[in-house]
Amino acid sequence: MTKNELIEKVAKKSSLTKRAASDAVNATFNLIKDSLVRGEKVVITGFGTFLIRSRAARRGRNPQTGETIQIPNKKTPGFTAGKTIKRLIK
């Protein structure tokens, strides 16, 4: 499902105009994004948790030259599905 398809389905399901549904979906995504940028965890009960994961620094290898390189630590966004979603998918 694309973002546009999500907006259309939200509009139909909640009897909103497409513009109002678009504003609601965009506001939701922006709030999640802003919380993650601040380092906060976003928990949506019954759906899942958005969080920031940290990857430790490590040594890697350049596949073209075989040279050992140092890969710095970094933060990545992550999502963990809630129990309800996991049960529905099984």
Biopython code that builds the backbone (N, CA, C, O; Angstrom):
import numpy as np
from Bio.PDB.StructureBuilder import StructureBuilder

atoms = [
    (1, "MET", "N", (0.843, -1.168, 0.000)),
    (1, "MET", "CA", (0.000, 0.000, 0.000)),
    (1, "MET", "C", (0.894, 1.239, 0.000)),
    (1, "MET", "O", (1.837, 1.342, 0.784)),
    (2, "THR", "N", (0.585, 2.158, -0.878)),
    (2, "THR", "CA", (1.330, 3.409, -0.945)),
    (2, "THR", "C", (0.689, 4.442, -0.036)),
    (2, "THR", "O", (-0.400, 4.228, 0.497)),
    (3, "LYS", "N", (1.371, 5.560, 0.134)),
    (3, "LYS", "CA", (0.845, 6.630, 0.980)),
    (3, "LYS", "C", (-0.464, 7.166, 0.406)),
    (3, "LYS", "O", (-1.394, 7.450, 1.161)),
    (4, "ASN", "N", (-0.552, 7.307, -0.907)),
    (4, "ASN", "CA", (-1.787, 7.797, -1.539)),
    (4, "ASN", "C", (-2.947, 6.826, -1.327)),
    (4, "ASN", "O", (-4.077, 7.247, -1.083)),
    (5, "GLU", "N", (-2.666, 5.542, -1.420)),
    (5, "GLU", "CA", (-3.711, 4.542, -1.167)),
    (5, "GLU", "C", (-4.162, 4.602, 0.289)),
    (5, "GLU", "O", (-5.351, 4.461, 0.576)),
    (6, "LEU", "N", (-3.228, 4.808, 1.205)),
    (6, "LEU", "CA", (-3.565, 4.943, 2.614)),
    (6, "LEU", "C", (-4.459, 6.158, 2.838)),
    (6, "LEU", "O", (-5.442, 6.072, 3.574)),
    (7, "ILE", "N", (-4.139, 7.265, 2.224)),
    (7, "ILE", "CA", (-4.939, 8.484, 2.354)),
    (7, "ILE", "C", (-6.347, 8.253, 1.828)),
    (7, "ILE", "O", (-7.317, 8.669, 2.460)),
    (8, "GLU", "N", (-6.471, 7.597, 0.684)),
    (8, "GLU", "CA", (-7.791, 7.312, 0.119)),
    (8, "GLU", "C", (-8.617, 6.434, 1.045)),
    (8, "GLU", "O", (-9.809, 6.680, 1.230)),
    (9, "LYS", "N", (-8.000, 5.412, 1.629)),
    (9, "LYS", "CA", (-8.722, 4.504, 2.519)),
    (9, "LYS", "C", (-9.118, 5.191, 3.819)),
    (9, "LYS", "O", (-10.202, 4.943, 4.348)),
    (10, "VAL", "N", (-8.242, 6.058, 4.339)),
    (10, "VAL", "CA", (-8.582, 6.823, 5.545)),
    (10, "VAL", "C", (-9.754, 7.750, 5.252)),
    (10, "VAL", "O", (-10.651, 7.898, 6.082)),
    (11, "ALA", "N", (-9.752, 8.374, 4.083)),
    (11, "ALA", "CA", (-10.840, 9.284, 3.708)),
    (11, "ALA", "C", (-12.169, 8.539, 3.634)),
    (11, "ALA", "O", (-13.179, 9.027, 4.140)),
    (12, "LYS", "N", (-12.178, 7.368, 3.013)),
    (12, "LYS", "CA", (-13.413, 6.591, 2.896)),
    (12, "LYS", "C", (-13.893, 6.077, 4.243)),
    (12, "LYS", "O", (-15.076, 6.169, 4.569)),
    (13, "LYS", "N", (-12.961, 5.531, 5.026)),
    (13, "LYS", "CA", (-13.311, 4.897, 6.291)),
    (13, "LYS", "C", (-13.815, 5.902, 7.326)),
    (13, "LYS", "O", (-14.689, 5.575, 8.130)),
    (14, "SER", "N", (-13.266, 7.133, 7.312)),
    (14, "SER", "CA", (-13.629, 8.119, 8.326)),
    (14, "SER", "C", (-14.541, 9.225, 7.791)),
    (14, "SER", "O", (-14.802, 10.201, 8.494)),
    (15, "SER", "N", (-15.019, 9.086, 6.578)),
    (15, "SER", "CA", (-15.909, 10.073, 5.951)),
    (15, "SER", "C", (-15.295, 11.469, 5.940)),
    (15, "SER", "O", (-15.972, 12.459, 6.217)),
    (16, "LEU", "N", (-14.022, 11.533, 5.620)),
    (16, "LEU", "CA", (-13.328, 12.809, 5.486)),
    (16, "LEU", "C", (-13.083, 13.095, 4.012)),
    (16, "LEU", "O", (-13.137, 12.200, 3.169)),
    (17, "THR", "N", (-12.815, 14.360, 3.723)),
    (17, "THR", "CA", (-12.396, 14.672, 2.362)),
    (17, "THR", "C", (-10.986, 14.137, 2.177)),
    (17, "THR", "O", (-10.281, 13.856, 3.146)),
    (18, "LYS", "N", (-10.593, 14.003, 0.934)),
    (18, "LYS", "CA", (-9.253, 13.490, 0.659)),
    (18, "LYS", "C", (-8.197, 14.446, 1.207)),
    (18, "LYS", "O", (-7.148, 14.008, 1.681)),
    (19, "ARG", "N", (-8.466, 15.734, 1.145)),
    (19, "ARG", "CA", (-7.517, 16.732, 1.658)),
    (19, "ARG", "C", (-7.382, 16.629, 3.171)),
    (19, "ARG", "O", (-6.269, 16.696, 3.693)),
    (20, "ALA", "N", (-8.495, 16.466, 3.887)),
    (20, "ALA", "CA", (-8.460, 16.337, 5.347)),
    (20, "ALA", "C", (-7.748, 15.045, 5.759)),
    (20, "ALA", "O", (-6.977, 15.031, 6.719)),
    (21, "ALA", "N", (-8.012, 13.972, 5.031)),
    (21, "ALA", "CA", (-7.346, 12.704, 5.315)),
    (21, "ALA", "C", (-5.846, 12.827, 5.061)),
    (21, "ALA", "O", (-5.038, 12.300, 5.826)),
    (22, "SER", "N", (-5.478, 13.519, 3.992)),
    (22, "SER", "CA", (-4.068, 13.731, 3.677)),
    (22, "SER", "C", (-3.392, 14.518, 4.798)),
    (22, "SER", "O", (-2.283, 14.183, 5.214)),
    (23, "ASP", "N", (-4.060, 15.562, 5.285)),
    (23, "ASP", "CA", (-3.503, 16.353, 6.383)),
    (23, "ASP", "C", (-3.335, 15.499, 7.634)),
    (23, "ASP", "O", (-2.333, 15.627, 8.337)),
    (24, "ALA", "N", (-4.297, 14.633, 7.922)),
    (24, "ALA", "CA", (-4.237, 13.780, 9.113)),
    (24, "ALA", "C", (-3.097, 12.773, 9.005)),
    (24, "ALA", "O", (-2.339, 12.586, 9.956)),
    (25, "VAL", "N", (-2.976, 12.131, 7.862)),
    (25, "VAL", "CA", (-1.922, 11.129, 7.660)),
    (25, "VAL", "C", (-0.548, 11.795, 7.707)),
    (25, "VAL", "O", (0.367, 11.282, 8.350)),
    (26, "ASN", "N", (-0.402, 12.924, 7.036)),
    (26, "ASN", "CA", (0.883, 13.631, 7.037)),
    (26, "ASN", "C", (1.248, 14.121, 8.432)),
    (26, "ASN", "O", (2.411, 14.050, 8.831)),
    (27, "ALA", "N", (0.266, 14.615, 9.174)),
    (27, "ALA", "CA", (0.525, 15.074, 10.539)),
    (27, "ALA", "C", (0.976, 13.916, 11.417)),
    (27, "ALA", "O", (1.891, 14.069, 12.226)),
    (28, "THR", "N", (0.343, 12.761, 11.262)),
    (28, "THR", "CA", (0.727, 11.582, 12.039)),
    (28, "THR", "C", (2.159, 11.174, 11.732)),
    (28, "THR", "O", (2.949, 10.943, 12.647)),
    (29, "PHE", "N", (2.497, 11.086, 10.461)),
    (29, "PHE", "CA", (3.854, 10.703, 10.075)),
    (29, "PHE", "C", (4.879, 11.725, 10.556)),
    (29, "PHE", "O", (5.961, 11.354, 11.013)),
    (30, "ASN", "N", (4.542, 13.006, 10.456)),
    (30, "ASN", "CA", (5.469, 14.052, 10.901)),
    (30, "ASN", "C", (5.695, 13.996, 12.406)),
    (30, "ASN", "O", (6.816, 14.201, 12.871)),
    (31, "LEU", "N", (4.643, 13.721, 13.173)),
    (31, "LEU", "CA", (4.793, 13.606, 14.620)),
    (31, "LEU", "C", (5.689, 12.419, 14.987)),
    (31, "LEU", "O", (6.528, 12.527, 15.881)),
    (32, "ILE", "N", (5.510, 11.293, 14.299)),
    (32, "ILE", "CA", (6.361, 10.127, 14.544)),
    (32, "ILE", "C", (7.805, 10.462, 14.191)),
    (32, "ILE", "O", (8.723, 10.151, 14.951)),
    (33, "LYS", "N", (8.003, 11.091, 13.045)),
    (33, "LYS", "CA", (9.352, 11.448, 12.592)),
    (33, "LYS", "C", (10.016, 12.416, 13.568)),
    (33, "LYS", "O", (11.181, 12.231, 13.921)),
    (34, "ASP", "N", (9.294, 13.439, 14.005)),
    (34, "ASP", "CA", (9.855, 14.419, 14.930)),
    (34, "ASP", "C", (10.224, 13.788, 16.269)),
    (34, "ASP", "O", (11.243, 14.141, 16.863)),
    (35, "SER", "N", (9.409, 12.864, 16.739)),
    (35, "SER", "CA", (9.710, 12.176, 18.000)),
    (35, "SER", "C", (10.972, 11.333, 17.869)),
    (35, "SER", "O", (11.800, 11.312, 18.780)),
    (36, "LEU", "N", (11.126, 10.644, 16.750)),
    (36, "LEU", "CA", (12.315, 9.830, 16.535)),
    (36, "LEU", "C", (13.571, 10.695, 16.439)),
    (36, "LEU", "O", (14.628, 10.314, 16.942)),
    (37, "VAL", "N", (13.458, 11.853, 15.797)),
    (37, "VAL", "CA", (14.600, 12.762, 15.684)),
    (37, "VAL", "C", (15.046, 13.222, 17.074)),
    (37, "VAL", "O", (16.240, 13.387, 17.322)),
    (38, "ARG", "N", (14.093, 13.425, 17.972)),
    (38, "ARG", "CA", (14.417, 13.817, 19.350)),
    (38, "ARG", "C", (14.909, 12.636, 20.188)),
    (38, "ARG", "O", (15.288, 12.822, 21.344)),
    (39, "GLY", "N", (14.908, 11.431, 19.627)),
    (39, "GLY", "CA", (15.384, 10.259, 20.343)),
    (39, "GLY", "C", (14.319, 9.584, 21.186)),
    (39, "GLY", "O", (14.637, 8.717, 21.999)),
    (40, "GLU", "N", (13.066, 9.964, 21.010)),
    (40, "GLU", "CA", (11.968, 9.394, 21.778)),
    (40, "GLU", "C", (11.428, 8.144, 21.093)),
    (40, "GLU", "O", (11.507, 7.998, 19.874)),
    (41, "LYS", "N", (10.884, 7.258, 21.898)),
    (41, "LYS", "CA", (10.248, 6.047, 21.398)),
    (41, "LYS", "C", (8.762, 6.359, 21.214)),
    (41, "LYS", "O", (8.165, 7.031, 22.055)),
    (42, "VAL", "N", (8.158, 5.877, 20.120)),
    (42, "VAL", "CA", (6.733, 6.092, 19.849)),
    (42, "VAL", "C", (6.027, 4.742, 19.955)),
    (42, "VAL", "O", (6.290, 3.833, 19.167)),
    (43, "VAL", "N", (5.128, 4.617, 20.934)),
    (43, "VAL", "CA", (4.412, 3.368, 21.158)),
    (43, "VAL", "C", (2.953, 3.577, 20.755)),
    (43, "VAL", "O", (2.275, 4.453, 21.293)),
    (44, "ILE", "N", (2.476, 2.775, 19.814)),
    (44, "ILE", "CA", (1.077, 2.805, 19.401)),
    (44, "ILE", "C", (0.489, 1.470, 19.833)),
    (44, "ILE", "O", (0.711, 0.438, 19.199)),
    (45, "THR", "N", (-0.267, 1.513, 20.925)),
    (45, "THR", "CA", (-0.811, 0.297, 21.520)),
    (45, "THR", "C", (-1.662, -0.455, 20.504)),
    (45, "THR", "O", (-2.518, 0.128, 19.837)),
    (46, "GLY", "N", (-1.416, -1.752, 20.397)),
    (46, "GLY", "CA", (-2.146, -2.591, 19.460)),
    (46, "GLY", "C", (-1.555, -2.609, 18.067)),
    (46, "GLY", "O", (-1.997, -3.381, 17.217)),
    (47, "PHE", "N", (-0.559, -1.768, 17.821)),
    (47, "PHE", "CA", (0.059, -1.716, 16.494)),
    (47, "PHE", "C", (1.541, -2.027, 16.559)),
    (47, "PHE", "O", (1.998, -3.006, 15.969)),
    (48, "GLY", "N", (2.305, -1.192, 17.281)),
    (48, "GLY", "CA", (3.731, -1.438, 17.369)),
    (48, "GLY", "C", (4.488, -0.272, 17.954)),
    (48, "GLY", "O", (3.898, 0.696, 18.435)),
    (49, "THR", "N", (5.812, -0.376, 17.907)),
    (49, "THR", "CA", (6.688, 0.626, 18.489)),
    (49, "THR", "C", (7.730, 1.069, 17.474)),
    (49, "THR", "O", (8.404, 0.248, 16.852)),
    (50, "PHE", "N", (7.849, 2.384, 17.319)),
    (50, "PHE", "CA", (8.899, 2.975, 16.504)),
    (50, "PHE", "C", (9.995, 3.421, 17.460)),
    (50, "PHE", "O", (9.710, 4.045, 18.482)),
    (51, "LEU", "N", (11.261, 3.104, 17.133)),
    (51, "LEU", "CA", (12.350, 3.478, 18.021)),
    (51, "LEU", "C", (13.630, 3.662, 17.244)),
    (51, "LEU", "O", (13.715, 3.324, 16.063)),
    (52, "ILE", "N", (14.637, 4.209, 17.929)),
    (52, "ILE", "CA", (15.954, 4.405, 17.332)),
    (52, "ILE", "C", (16.860, 3.291, 17.839)),
    (52, "ILE", "O", (16.953, 3.060, 19.044)),
    (53, "ARG", "N", (17.519, 2.611, 16.930)),
    (53, "ARG", "CA", (18.464, 1.553, 17.281)),
    (53, "ARG", "C", (19.877, 2.060, 17.020)),
    (53, "ARG", "O", (20.119, 2.795, 16.063)),
    (54, "SER", "N", (20.792, 1.660, 17.872)),
    (54, "SER", "CA", (22.196, 2.056, 17.704)),
    (54, "SER", "C", (22.998, 0.868, 17.202)),
    (54, "SER", "O", (22.890, -0.241, 17.726)),
    (55, "ARG", "N", (23.794, 1.115, 16.190)),
    (55, "ARG", "CA", (24.716, 0.099, 15.680)),
    (55, "ARG", "C", (26.110, 0.446, 16.180)),
    (55, "ARG", "O", (26.558, 1.584, 16.044)),
    (56, "ALA", "N", (26.782, -0.514, 16.747)),
    (56, "ALA", "CA", (28.121, -0.284, 17.281)),
    (56, "ALA", "C", (29.127, -0.137, 16.143)),
    (56, "ALA", "O", (28.912, -0.630, 15.036)),
    (57, "ALA", "N", (30.227, 0.551, 16.438)),
    (57, "ALA", "CA", (31.315, 0.661, 15.461)),
    (57, "ALA", "C", (31.919, -0.728, 15.270)),
    (57, "ALA", "O", (31.955, -1.532, 16.201)),
    (58, "ARG", "N", (32.388, -0.997, 14.068)),
    (58, "ARG", "CA", (32.940, -2.318, 13.789)),
    (58, "ARG", "C", (33.925, -2.220, 12.622)),
    (58, "ARG", "O", (33.990, -1.222, 11.904)),
    (59, "ARG", "N", (34.683, -3.298, 12.470)),
    (59, "ARG", "CA", (35.604, -3.372, 11.337)),
    (59, "ARG", "C", (34.907, -4.088, 10.190)),
    (59, "ARG", "O", (34.183, -5.064, 10.388)),
    (60, "GLY", "N", (35.140, -3.583, 9.004)),
    (60, "GLY", "CA", (34.578, -4.196, 7.810)),
    (60, "GLY", "C", (35.665, -4.378, 6.775)),
    (60, "GLY", "O", (36.842, -4.118, 7.023)),
    (61, "ARG", "N", (35.242, -4.829, 5.613)),
    (61, "ARG", "CA", (36.211, -5.073, 4.552)),
    (61, "ARG", "C", (35.662, -4.497, 3.256)),
    (61, "ARG", "O", (34.507, -4.728, 2.899)),
    (62, "ASN", "N", (36.502, -3.748, 2.560)),
    (62, "ASN", "CA", (36.140, -3.208, 1.257)),
    (62, "ASN", "C", (36.139, -4.384, 0.279)),
    (62, "ASN", "O", (37.186, -4.995, 0.062)),
    (63, "PRO", "N", (34.975, -4.721, -0.322)),
    (63, "PRO", "CA", (34.927, -5.901, -1.192)),
    (63, "PRO", "C", (35.762, -5.774, -2.470)),
    (63, "PRO", "O", (36.152, -6.788, -3.049)),
    (64, "GLN", "N", (36.040, -4.550, -2.915)),
    (64, "GLN", "CA", (36.825, -4.387, -4.143)),
    (64, "GLN", "C", (38.314, -4.569, -3.901)),
    (64, "GLN", "O", (39.012, -5.182, -4.709)),
    (65, "THR", "N", (38.803, -4.029, -2.774)),
    (65, "THR", "CA", (40.249, -4.067, -2.537)),
    (65, "THR", "C", (40.651, -5.067, -1.466)),
    (65, "THR", "O", (41.821, -5.441, -1.376)),
    (66, "GLY", "N", (39.701, -5.505, -0.654)),
    (66, "GLY", "CA", (40.011, -6.407, 0.437)),
    (66, "GLY", "C", (40.591, -5.690, 1.649)),
    (66, "GLY", "O", (40.931, -6.324, 2.649)),
    (67, "GLU", "N", (40.706, -4.361, 1.559)),
    (67, "GLU", "CA", (41.276, -3.557, 2.636)),
    (67, "GLU", "C", (40.317, -3.511, 3.836)),
    (67, "GLU", "O", (39.103, -3.392, 3.668)),
    (68, "THR", "N", (40.877, -3.608, 5.042)),
    (68, "THR", "CA", (40.070, -3.513, 6.258)),
    (68, "THR", "C", (39.770, -2.039, 6.525)),
    (68, "THR", "O", (40.664, -1.195, 6.475)),
    (69, "ILE", "N", (38.512, -1.744, 6.808)),
    (69, "ILE", "CA", (38.103, -0.368, 7.100)),
    (69, "ILE", "C", (37.349, -0.335, 8.424)),
    (69, "ILE", "O", (36.821, -1.350, 8.878)),
    (70, "GLN", "N", (37.307, 0.837, 9.033)),
    (70, "GLN", "CA", (36.562, 1.019, 10.273)),
    (70, "GLN", "C", (35.203, 1.616, 9.923)),
    (70, "GLN", "O", (35.127, 2.674, 9.299)),
    (71, "ILE", "N", (34.135, 0.937, 10.323)),
    (71, "ILE", "CA", (32.770, 1.426, 10.089)),
    (71, "ILE", "C", (32.325, 2.108, 11.382)),
    (71, "ILE", "O", (32.315, 1.474, 12.437)),
    (72, "PRO", "N", (31.958, 3.389, 11.318)),
    (72, "PRO", "CA", (31.585, 4.113, 12.543)),
    (72, "PRO", "C", (30.223, 3.670, 13.074)),
    (72, "PRO", "O", (29.417, 3.074, 12.358)),
    (73, "ASN", "N", (29.989, 3.980, 14.361)),
    (73, "ASN", "CA", (28.677, 3.666, 14.917)),
    (73, "ASN", "C", (27.635, 4.594, 14.294)),
    (73, "ASN", "O", (27.961, 5.690, 13.836)),
    (74, "LYS", "N", (26.382, 4.146, 14.280)),
    (74, "LYS", "CA", (25.328, 5.007, 13.748)),
    (74, "LYS", "C", (23.986, 4.591, 14.316)),
    (74, "LYS", "O", (23.822, 3.495, 14.851)),
    (75, "LYS", "N", (23.038, 5.494, 14.186)),
    (75, "LYS", "CA", (21.690, 5.247, 14.671)),
    (75, "LYS", "C", (20.778, 5.020, 13.475)),
    (75, "LYS", "O", (20.901, 5.691, 12.451)),
    (76, "THR", "N", (19.858, 4.064, 13.614)),
    (76, "THR", "CA", (18.909, 3.768, 12.546)),
    (76, "THR", "C", (17.509, 3.666, 13.126)),
    (76, "THR", "O", (17.348, 3.241, 14.270)),
    (77, "PRO", "N", (16.496, 4.046, 12.363)),
    (77, "PRO", "CA", (15.130, 3.892, 12.849)),
    (77, "PRO", "C", (14.718, 2.424, 12.785)),
    (77, "PRO", "O", (15.172, 1.672, 11.922)),
    (78, "GLY", "N", (13.857, 2.037, 13.705)),
    (78, "GLY", "CA", (13.382, 0.658, 13.724)),
    (78, "GLY", "C", (11.916, 0.591, 14.095)),
    (78, "GLY", "O", (11.361, 1.531, 14.663)),
    (79, "PHE", "N", (11.300, -0.523, 13.769)),
    (79, "PHE", "CA", (9.899, -0.753, 14.111)),
    (79, "PHE", "C", (9.772, -2.171, 14.629)),
    (79, "PHE", "O", (10.316, -3.112, 14.052)),
    (80, "THR", "N", (9.045, -2.309, 15.728)),
    (80, "THR", "CA", (8.743, -3.619, 16.274)),
    (80, "THR", "C", (7.229, -3.765, 16.301)),
    (80, "THR", "O", (6.540, -2.951, 16.915)),
    (81, "ALA", "N", (6.713, -4.776, 15.652)),
    (81, "ALA", "CA", (5.270, -4.992, 15.601)),
    (81, "ALA", "C", (4.751, -5.403, 16.975)),
    (81, "ALA", "O", (5.436, -6.096, 17.727)),
    (82, "GLY", "N", (3.529, -4.967, 17.294)),
    (82, "GLY", "CA", (2.903, -5.323, 18.557)),
    (82, "GLY", "C", (2.325, -6.731, 18.513)),
    (82, "GLY", "O", (2.247, -7.350, 17.452)),
    (83, "LYS", "N", (1.922, -7.227, 19.672)),
    (83, "LYS", "CA", (1.380, -8.583, 19.778)),
    (83, "LYS", "C", (0.148, -8.771, 18.906)),
    (83, "LYS", "O", (-0.012, -9.811, 18.266)),
    (84, "THR", "N", (-0.721, -7.766, 18.880)),
    (84, "THR", "CA", (-1.960, -7.868, 18.108)),
    (84, "THR", "C", (-1.662, -8.081, 16.625)),
    (84, "THR", "O", (-2.255, -8.953, 15.990)),
    (85, "ILE", "N", (-0.758, -7.297, 16.082)),
    (85, "ILE", "CA", (-0.382, -7.408, 14.663)),
    (85, "ILE", "C", (0.267, -8.769, 14.405)),
    (85, "ILE", "O", (-0.028, -9.423, 13.405)),
    (86, "LYS", "N", (1.146, -9.186, 15.304)),
    (86, "LYS", "CA", (1.829, -10.474, 15.113)),
    (86, "LYS", "C", (0.821, -11.633, 15.087)),
    (86, "LYS", "O", (0.943, -12.551, 14.275)),
    (87, "ARG", "N", (-0.174, -11.580, 15.982)),
    (87, "ARG", "CA", (-1.189, -12.641, 16.017)),
    (87, "ARG", "C", (-2.027, -12.639, 14.749)),
    (87, "ARG", "O", (-2.351, -13.709, 14.235)),
    (88, "LEU", "N", (-2.384, -11.482, 14.234)),
    (88, "LEU", "CA", (-3.203, -11.406, 13.025)),
    (88, "LEU", "C", (-2.476, -11.932, 11.796)),
    (88, "LEU", "O", (-3.095, -12.515, 10.906)),
    (89, "ILE", "N", (-1.164, -11.727, 11.746)),
    (89, "ILE", "CA", (-0.390, -12.134, 10.581)),
    (89, "ILE", "C", (-0.132, -13.628, 10.568)),
    (89, "ILE", "O", (-0.044, -14.227, 9.496)),
    (90, "LYS", "N", (-0.008, -14.240, 11.727)),
    (90, "LYS", "CA", (0.233, -15.689, 11.786)),
    (90, "LYS", "C", (-0.925, -16.380, 11.188)),
    (90, "LYS", "O", (-0.946, -17.609, 11.127)),
]
sb = StructureBuilder()
sb.init_structure("model")
sb.init_model(0)
sb.init_chain("A")
sb.init_seg("    ")
for serial, (resi, resn, name, xyz) in enumerate(atoms, 1):
    if name == "N":
        sb.init_residue(resn, " ", resi, " ")
    sb.init_atom(name, np.array(xyz, "f"), 0.0, 1.0, " ", f" {name:<3s}", serial, name[0])
structure = sb.get_structure()
